[in-house]
Amino acid sequence: LAKVDDDMERERTLGNIFANPVGPTFTEYIKYVVSSYADDEHWRPYHVHCAPCSINYNFILRFEDMAEEGNKFLTYIDAPTEIQPKKMNVFKGLPTVDVYCSYYSQLNIELFAKLVKKYDVDMQMFGYNADTFFKCADEYVKQ
């Protein structure tokens, strides 16, 4: 049992597909996402991938606000009343802030800063404040 605990605690080598058969830890995942070799369509900042400033959208909905914004959208397009937003994979439990803080608290400030730098434009465009997330990061000290 101690060997299993030791193996679980060890630092896995980034890029070694055999290091963790279950998948990467959140920290490993973020290290990969902010790395230069992770610039594919899955991790690319949205403003680069879809050029939202080049298109005149009528609506941009955020998942966090989907219940309210989805209803406003359906009203705007005059959708029939039988069409309602479908609630799939609804997580009932901790408030969203507690969930994302449980993940971001695993990151040190340096790694978190790299993540914010990569997605800073997206965060600004879609109304997110990096300080909200920074408060969750490990070693955070408000200056």
Backbone as ProteinMPNN parsed JSONL, in Angstrom:
{"seq_chain_A": "LAKVDDDMERERTLGNIFANPVGPTFTEYIKYVVSSYADDEHWRPYHVHCAPCSINYNFILRFEDMAEEGNKFLTYIDAPTEIQPKKMNVFKGLPTVDVYCSYYSQLNIELFAKLVKKYDVDMQMFGYNADTFFKCADEYVKQ", "coords_chain_A": {"N_chain_A": [[0.822, -1.196, 0.0], [1.963, 1.229, 0.742], [3.756, 1.543, -1.372], [2.034, 2.05, -3.512], [0.95, 4.504, -2.684], [3.322, 6.029, -2.767], [3.867, 5.916, -5.503], [1.672, 7.284, -6.495], [2.154, 9.808, -5.553], [4.445, 10.619, -6.818], [6.242, 12.731, -9.123], [5.049, 12.938, -12.28], [6.332, 12.382, -15.552], [6.087, 14.816, -17.968], [4.429, 14.295, -20.982], [4.893, 11.584, -21.125], [3.149, 8.936, -21.987], [2.678, 6.659, -20.542], [2.956, 7.253, -17.928], [0.809, 7.917, -16.24], [-1.819, 6.02, -16.248], [-4.494, 6.666, -15.895], [-4.841, 9.28, -16.543], [-3.752, 12.715, -16.925], [-2.748, 14.77, -14.105], [-4.433, 17.697, -12.841], [-2.616, 19.814, -12.717], [-0.572, 18.868, -14.423], [-1.987, 18.803, -16.804], [-2.52, 21.565, -17.202], [0.108, 22.488, -17.435], [0.77, 21.339, -19.874], [-1.122, 22.577, -21.577], [-0.325, 25.288, -21.515], [2.114, 25.108, -22.665], [4.368, 25.518, -25.455], [4.076, 23.6, -27.427], [1.464, 22.866, -27.383], [-0.293, 24.149, -29.015], [-2.774, 23.628, -30.491], [-6.026, 23.172, -32.015], [-7.657, 22.468, -29.86], [-6.719, 23.678, -27.533], [-6.111, 26.203, -28.186], [-6.376, 29.739, -27.799], [-9.613, 31.216, -27.812], [-10.095, 33.6, -29.208], [-8.198, 33.548, -31.196], [-8.718, 31.22, -32.543], [-11.393, 31.447, -33.492], [-11.827, 34.08, -34.203], [-13.639, 36.116, -32.987], [-13.96, 38.89, -32.949], [-14.095, 39.638, -35.55], [-16.513, 39.041, -36.532], [-19.882, 39.969, -36.505], [-21.615, 39.206, -33.997], [-24.873, 38.42, -32.759], [-25.485, 37.281, -30.355], [-23.597, 36.062, -27.634], [-23.285, 33.488, -25.617], [-22.72, 32.505, -22.243], [-21.714, 29.578, -20.55], [-21.992, 29.489, -17.767], [-24.081, 31.189, -17.308], [-26.175, 30.154, -18.665], [-28.867, 29.338, -18.2], [-30.367, 31.712, -17.723], [-29.503, 33.398, -19.891], [-29.967, 31.735, -22.073], [-32.75, 31.514, -22.113], [-33.417, 34.195, -22.658], [-32.329, 34.383, -25.207], [-33.916, 32.52, -26.63], [-36.372, 33.815, -26.436], [-35.773, 36.136, -27.878], [-35.41, 35.134, -30.49], [-37.918, 34.358, -30.938], [-38.79, 31.749, -30.373], [-40.768, 28.753, -30.392], [-42.82, 27.942, -27.529], [-42.551, 25.323, -26.655], [-39.945, 24.7, -27.094], [-37.24, 24.523, -25.152], [-34.336, 25.341, -23.162], [-32.104, 22.652, -22.847], [-31.2, 20.818, -20.061], [-28.33, 19.368, -19.473], [-26.034, 17.125, -17.998], [-26.024, 18.439, -15.539], [-24.511, 19.691, -12.747], [-24.926, 19.1, -9.453], [-24.094, 20.37, -6.494], [-21.254, 21.617, -5.04], [-20.883, 25.221, -5.104], [-20.048, 26.962, -8.152], [-17.73, 28.595, -7.893], [-16.361, 27.336, -5.806], [-15.777, 24.904, -6.974], [-14.073, 25.577, -9.216], [-12.057, 26.804, -7.756], [-11.079, 24.651, -6.307], [-9.636, 23.33, -8.228], [-7.851, 25.324, -9.347], [-6.377, 25.959, -7.084], [-4.459, 24.071, -6.985], [-2.411, 24.904, -8.554], [0.745, 26.567, -8.856], [1.729, 30.018, -8.453], [3.311, 30.912, -10.613], [2.758, 29.093, -12.737], [0.017, 29.505, -12.922], [-0.017, 32.179, -13.723], [1.044, 31.946, -16.3], [-1.021, 30.58, -17.54], [-3.099, 32.471, -17.383], [-1.944, 34.481, -18.923], [-1.926, 33.28, -21.459], [-4.654, 33.077, -22.038], [-5.665, 35.615, -21.654], [-6.793, 37.649, -23.376], [-9.131, 36.363, -24.239], [-10.405, 36.067, -21.76], [-10.921, 38.729, -21.087], [-12.585, 39.5, -23.232], [-14.847, 37.914, -22.819], [-15.756, 38.632, -20.361], [-14.522, 37.772, -17.954], [-12.683, 37.988, -14.913], [-9.391, 37.885, -14.144], [-8.346, 38.152, -11.581], [-10.265, 37.08, -9.9], [-9.888, 34.36, -10.259], [-7.194, 34.147, -9.657], [-7.12, 34.422, -6.917], [-7.614, 31.916, -6.056], [-5.398, 30.417, -6.64], [-2.533, 28.54, -5.612], [-0.271, 29.7, -3.107], [-1.049, 32.322, -3.283], [-0.795, 35.742, -2.682], [-2.156, 38.674, -1.77], [-1.225, 41.779, -3.012]], "CA_chain_A": [[0.0, 0.0, 0.0], [2.866, 2.387, 0.762], [4.302, 1.691, -2.718], [0.995, 2.692, -4.315], [0.931, 5.912, -2.276], [4.532, 6.659, -3.297], [3.702, 6.051, -6.953], [0.67, 8.315, -6.764], [2.703, 11.106, -5.185], [5.628, 10.964, -7.617], [6.052, 13.687, -10.222], [5.041, 12.221, -13.547], [7.048, 13.053, -16.627], [5.197, 15.389, -18.971], [4.579, 13.706, -22.3], [5.038, 10.137, -21.033], [1.783, 8.413, -21.994], [2.568, 5.543, -19.619], [3.202, 7.727, -16.57], [-0.428, 7.863, -15.476], [-2.803, 5.416, -17.15], [-5.808, 7.252, -15.673], [-4.849, 10.593, -17.169], [-2.87, 13.667, -16.244], [-3.297, 15.559, -13.006], [-4.831, 19.013, -13.33], [-1.387, 20.593, -12.902], [0.074, 18.383, -15.651], [-2.83, 19.248, -17.915], [-2.282, 22.996, -17.412], [1.483, 22.622, -17.95], [0.711, 21.01, -21.295], [-1.912, 23.592, -22.277], [0.429, 26.542, -21.657], [3.372, 24.858, -23.371], [4.36, 25.962, -26.854], [3.688, 22.516, -28.333], [0.041, 22.567, -27.211], [-1.052, 25.156, -29.754], [-3.673, 23.062, -31.488], [-7.378, 23.72, -31.945], [-8.311, 22.176, -28.59], [-6.218, 24.531, -26.452], [-5.845, 27.537, -28.734], [-7.313, 30.75, -27.306], [-10.786, 31.334, -28.665], [-10.01, 34.767, -30.097], [-7.336, 33.166, -32.317], [-9.373, 30.107, -33.226], [-12.657, 31.803, -34.142], [-11.839, 35.509, -34.555], [-14.951, 36.68, -32.667], [-14.027, 40.335, -33.216], [-14.283, 39.827, -36.99], [-17.887, 38.672, -36.862], [-20.845, 40.73, -35.721], [-22.542, 38.268, -33.365], [-26.017, 38.957, -32.027], [-25.432, 36.713, -29.012], [-22.528, 35.179, -27.165], [-23.793, 32.979, -24.347], [-21.747, 31.869, -21.358], [-22.303, 28.397, -19.926], [-22.347, 29.783, -16.378], [-25.32, 31.959, -17.3], [-26.977, 29.577, -19.734], [-30.301, 29.299, -17.895], [-30.93, 33.046, -17.955], [-29.206, 33.888, -21.243], [-30.623, 30.847, -23.032], [-34.162, 31.925, -22.193], [-33.462, 35.483, -23.37], [-32.057, 34.088, -26.615], [-35.106, 31.888, -27.203], [-37.38, 34.874, -26.569], [-35.324, 37.026, -28.954], [-35.65, 34.513, -31.799], [-39.338, 34.014, -30.956], [-38.88, 30.285, -30.449], [-42.0, 28.199, -29.815], [-42.689, 27.694, -26.087], [-42.138, 23.936, -26.367], [-38.482, 24.625, -27.185], [-36.639, 25.018, -23.917], [-32.944, 24.898, -23.013], [-31.984, 21.313, -22.285], [-30.213, 20.772, -18.986], [-27.592, 18.109, -19.534], [-24.851, 17.065, -17.141], [-26.129, 19.473, -14.515], [-23.792, 19.295, -11.544], [-25.525, 19.617, -8.228], [-23.115, 20.207, -5.427], [-20.578, 22.843, -4.644], [-21.003, 26.37, -6.017], [-19.026, 27.001, -9.2], [-16.486, 29.187, -7.4], [-15.663, 26.32, -5.018], [-15.279, 23.882, -7.897], [-12.88, 26.028, -9.924], [-10.977, 27.043, -6.785], [-10.471, 23.37, -5.939], [-8.66, 23.024, -9.275], [-6.81, 26.349, -9.459], [-5.535, 25.959, -5.888], [-3.384, 23.104, -7.218], [-1.386, 25.533, -9.388], [1.535, 27.626, -8.236], [1.478, 31.329, -9.063], [3.998, 31.009, -11.912], [1.983, 28.347, -13.731], [-1.263, 30.183, -13.083], [0.235, 33.401, -14.507], [1.192, 31.524, -17.702], [-2.363, 30.25, -18.02], [-3.809, 33.743, -17.566], [-1.333, 35.183, -20.06], [-2.362, 32.64, -22.703], [-6.084, 33.287, -22.274], [-6.031, 36.943, -21.169], [-7.709, 38.329, -24.312], [-10.418, 35.666, -24.146], [-11.014, 36.396, -20.473], [-11.439, 40.096, -21.178], [-13.698, 39.543, -24.192], [-16.028, 37.22, -22.332], [-16.162, 39.164, -19.066], [-13.932, 37.114, -16.793], [-11.654, 38.758, -14.241], [-8.334, 36.966, -13.715], [-8.161, 38.256, -10.127], [-11.198, 36.142, -9.281], [-9.268, 33.044, -10.307], [-5.888, 34.245, -8.995], [-7.322, 34.24, -5.481], [-7.673, 30.479, -5.799], [-4.106, 29.783, -6.916], [-1.639, 28.254, -4.499], [0.742, 30.717, -2.81], [-1.557, 33.659, -3.608], [-0.649, 36.781, -1.663], [-2.643, 39.935, -2.34], [-0.248, 42.849, -2.779]], "C_chain_A": [[0.863, 1.257, 0.0], [3.449, 2.636, -0.618], [3.295, 2.406, -3.621], [0.926, 4.173, -3.982], [2.126, 6.655, -2.83], [4.395, 6.911, -4.793], [2.71, 7.159, -7.294], [1.226, 9.707, -6.497], [3.85, 11.543, -6.088], [5.279, 11.969, -8.704], [6.116, 12.906, -11.521], [5.739, 13.055, -14.611], [6.066, 13.517, -17.69], [5.463, 14.743, -20.326], [4.736, 12.193, -22.291], [3.642, 9.528, -20.916], [1.583, 7.26, -21.013], [2.685, 5.986, -18.16], [1.951, 7.643, -15.692], [-1.52, 7.305, -16.376], [-4.207, 5.997, -16.993], [-5.933, 8.588, -16.385], [-3.967, 11.535, -16.386], [-3.555, 14.287, -15.026], [-3.705, 16.91, -13.589], [-3.601, 19.873, -13.602], [-0.667, 20.168, -14.174], [-0.689, 18.854, -16.888], [-2.561, 20.722, -18.222], [-0.869, 23.237, -17.931], [1.498, 22.346, -19.452], [0.006, 22.117, -22.08], [-1.119, 24.877, -22.493], [1.755, 26.351, -22.383], [3.248, 25.259, -24.834], [3.904, 24.858, -27.8], [2.221, 22.122, -28.167], [-0.835, 23.551, -27.976], [-1.869, 24.518, -30.875], [-5.086, 23.586, -31.22], [-8.069, 23.49, -30.601], [-7.93, 23.155, -27.488], [-5.958, 25.957, -26.914], [-6.848, 28.541, -28.159], [-8.431, 30.992, -28.322], [-10.676, 32.492, -29.643], [-9.111, 34.5, -31.302], [-8.06, 32.141, -33.187], [-10.591, 30.553, -34.042], [-12.795, 33.264, -34.527], [-13.178, 36.172, -34.243], [-15.068, 38.178, -32.919], [-14.274, 40.629, -34.693], [-15.716, 39.556, -37.431], [-18.823, 39.46, -35.955], [-21.903, 39.779, -35.159], [-23.704, 39.02, -32.732], [-25.986, 38.495, -30.576], [-24.141, 35.947, -28.819], [-22.973, 34.758, -25.776], [-22.666, 32.325, -23.556], [-22.431, 30.693, -20.669], [-22.753, 28.671, -18.491], [-23.701, 30.469, -16.272], [-26.346, 31.401, -18.286], [-28.473, 29.582, -19.431], [-30.951, 30.642, -18.216], [-30.73, 33.499, -19.399], [-29.88, 33.038, -22.313], [-32.086, 31.207, -23.215], [-34.316, 33.25, -22.928], [-33.253, 35.276, -24.87], [-33.29, 33.49, -27.285], [-36.239, 32.899, -27.381], [-37.043, 35.778, -27.745], [-35.627, 36.441, -30.333], [-37.101, 34.062, -31.955], [-39.537, 32.512, -31.144], [-40.206, 29.815, -29.849], [-41.777, 27.823, -28.343], [-42.259, 26.268, -25.761], [-40.626, 23.735, -26.509], [-37.906, 25.301, -25.948], [-35.18, 24.57, -23.86], [-32.91, 23.532, -22.328], [-30.891, 21.323, -21.23], [-29.558, 19.395, -19.0], [-26.372, 18.218, -18.633], [-24.866, 18.174, -16.096], [-25.482, 18.948, -13.246], [-24.473, 19.926, -10.346], [-24.534, 19.344, -7.111], [-22.553, 21.548, -5.052], [-20.872, 23.98, -5.614], [-19.826, 26.399, -6.99], [-17.702, 27.532, -8.693], [-15.69, 28.163, -6.587], [-15.07, 25.238, -5.911], [-14.027, 24.379, -8.604], [-11.751, 26.342, -8.962], [-10.314, 25.73, -6.361], [-9.436, 22.941, -6.973], [-7.52, 24.036, -9.289], [-5.903, 26.401, -8.24], [-4.386, 24.96, -6.013], [-2.218, 23.712, -7.996], [-0.568, 26.522, -8.577], [1.314, 28.912, -9.032], [2.106, 31.44, -10.452], [3.206, 30.306, -13.013], [0.637, 29.025, -13.98], [-1.106, 31.442, -13.932], [0.403, 33.068, -15.99], [-0.174, 31.211, -18.314], [-3.164, 31.526, -18.303], [-3.256, 34.493, -18.77], [-1.832, 34.606, -21.387], [-3.811, 33.001, -23.041], [-6.578, 34.676, -21.858], [-7.034, 37.651, -22.084], [-9.094, 37.684, -24.253], [-11.145, 36.041, -22.857], [-11.625, 37.792, -20.508], [-12.666, 40.165, -22.087], [-14.985, 38.959, -23.618], [-16.376, 37.569, -20.887], [-15.656, 38.429, -17.851], [-12.837, 37.997, -16.222], [-10.618, 37.789, -13.679], [-8.123, 37.009, -12.207], [-9.079, 37.298, -9.372], [-10.577, 34.757, -9.202], [-7.927, 33.029, -9.581], [-6.018, 33.989, -7.501], [-7.368, 32.769, -5.096], [-6.306, 29.811, -5.904], [-3.286, 29.612, -5.641], [-0.649, 29.405, -4.345], [0.252, 32.136, -3.098], [-1.37, 34.59, -2.416], [-1.091, 38.086, -2.303], [-1.675, 41.051, -1.981], [-0.895, 44.202, -2.867]], "O_chain_A": [[0.534, 2.239, -0.665], [3.628, 3.787, -1.017], [3.675, 3.274, -4.407], [0.852, 5.01, -4.881], [1.989, 7.78, -3.311], [4.757, 7.976, -5.291], [2.893, 7.884, -8.271], [0.818, 10.676, -7.138], [4.191, 12.725, -6.117], [4.133, 12.037, -9.148], [7.132, 12.28, -11.823], [5.727, 14.285, -14.562], [5.309, 12.721, -18.244], [6.612, 14.66, -20.76], [4.714, 11.574, -23.355], [3.023, 9.6, -19.855], [0.447, 6.917, -20.686], [2.528, 5.169, -17.253], [2.053, 7.324, -14.508], [-2.09, 8.039, -17.184], [-5.035, 5.831, -17.888], [-7.03, 8.977, -16.785], [-3.487, 11.195, -15.305], [-4.783, 14.32, -14.935], [-3.349, 17.223, -14.725], [-3.549, 20.583, -14.607], [-0.197, 21.019, -14.929], [-0.091, 19.252, -17.888], [-2.393, 21.086, -19.385], [-0.667, 24.103, -18.783], [2.169, 23.047, -20.209], [0.489, 22.541, -23.13], [-1.23, 25.495, -23.552], [2.444, 27.325, -22.684], [2.146, 25.329, -25.377], [3.392, 25.155, -28.879], [1.781, 21.135, -28.759], [-1.994, 23.76, -27.618], [-1.681, 24.827, -32.052], [-5.296, 24.362, -30.288], [-8.976, 24.241, -30.241], [-8.737, 23.432, -26.6], [-5.62, 26.822, -26.106], [-8.035, 28.234, -28.043], [-8.207, 30.972, -29.532], [-11.116, 32.38, -30.787], [-9.252, 35.164, -32.329], [-8.01, 32.203, -34.415], [-10.792, 30.082, -35.161], [-13.801, 33.645, -35.126], [-13.8, 36.737, -35.142], [-16.178, 38.684, -33.087], [-14.626, 41.754, -35.048], [-16.08, 39.817, -38.578], [-18.564, 39.594, -34.759], [-22.953, 39.574, -35.768], [-23.533, 40.13, -32.229], [-26.407, 39.222, -29.676], [-23.657, 35.271, -29.727], [-23.03, 35.579, -24.861], [-21.781, 31.681, -24.119], [-23.585, 30.795, -20.255], [-23.776, 28.148, -18.049], [-24.387, 30.342, -15.258], [-27.273, 32.103, -18.689], [-29.275, 29.812, -20.337], [-31.97, 30.695, -18.904], [-31.677, 33.934, -20.054], [-30.314, 33.557, -23.341], [-32.601, 31.206, -24.333], [-35.237, 33.415, -23.728], [-33.912, 35.91, -25.694], [-33.667, 33.905, -28.382], [-36.978, 32.843, -28.364], [-37.924, 36.146, -28.522], [-36.05, 37.161, -31.237], [-37.471, 33.463, -32.965], [-40.344, 32.07, -31.962], [-40.706, 30.419, -28.9], [-40.675, 27.433, -27.959], [-41.669, 26.026, -24.709], [-40.094, 22.709, -26.086], [-38.074, 26.502, -25.741], [-34.822, 23.544, -24.438], [-33.614, 23.301, -21.345], [-29.779, 21.787, -21.485], [-30.154, 18.398, -18.593], [-25.758, 19.279, -18.526], [-23.831, 18.775, -15.807], [-25.857, 17.893, -12.735], [-24.577, 21.148, -10.248], [-24.191, 18.194, -6.836], [-23.288, 22.497, -4.78], [-21.086, 23.746, -6.803], [-18.739, 25.915, -6.675], [-16.651, 26.983, -9.023], [-14.463, 28.133, -6.675], [-13.989, 24.718, -5.634], [-13.011, 23.684, -8.602], [-10.586, 26.163, -9.316], [-9.114, 25.705, -6.087], [-8.465, 22.264, -6.635], [-6.35, 23.654, -9.248], [-4.761, 26.848, -8.349], [-3.44, 25.003, -5.225], [-1.152, 23.104, -8.088], [-1.1, 27.231, -7.722], [0.781, 28.887, -10.142], [1.498, 31.999, -11.365], [3.009, 30.862, -14.094], [0.178, 29.107, -15.119], [-1.962, 31.741, -14.765], [-0.049, 33.829, -16.846], [-0.438, 31.544, -19.469], [-3.822, 31.639, -19.337], [-4.014, 35.074, -19.547], [-2.125, 35.349, -22.324], [-4.145, 33.207, -24.208], [-7.783, 34.888, -21.724], [-8.026, 38.197, -21.601], [-10.107, 38.382, -24.221], [-12.349, 36.299, -22.863], [-12.731, 38.001, -20.008], [-13.66, 40.809, -21.754], [-16.078, 39.451, -23.898], [-17.189, 36.891, -20.258], [-16.303, 38.458, -16.804], [-12.138, 38.682, -16.969], [-10.942, 36.963, -12.826], [-7.756, 35.996, -11.613], [-8.706, 36.769, -8.325], [-10.722, 34.061, -8.197], [-7.559, 32.029, -8.965], [-5.124, 33.404, -6.889], [-7.179, 32.423, -3.93], [-6.085, 28.753, -5.315], [-3.345, 30.432, -4.724], [-0.237, 30.013, -5.333], [1.06, 33.063, -3.151], [-1.741, 34.262, -1.289], [-0.478, 38.553, -3.263], [-1.343, 41.253, -0.813], [-0.223, 45.22, -2.697]]}, "name": "protein", "num_of_chains": 1, "seq": "LAKVDDDMERERTLGNIFANPVGPTFTEYIKYVVSSYADDEHWRPYHVHCAPCSINYNFILRFEDMAEEGNKFLTYIDAPTEIQPKKMNVFKGLPTVDVYCSYYSQLNIELFAKLVKKYDVDMQMFGYNADTFFKCADEYVKQ"}
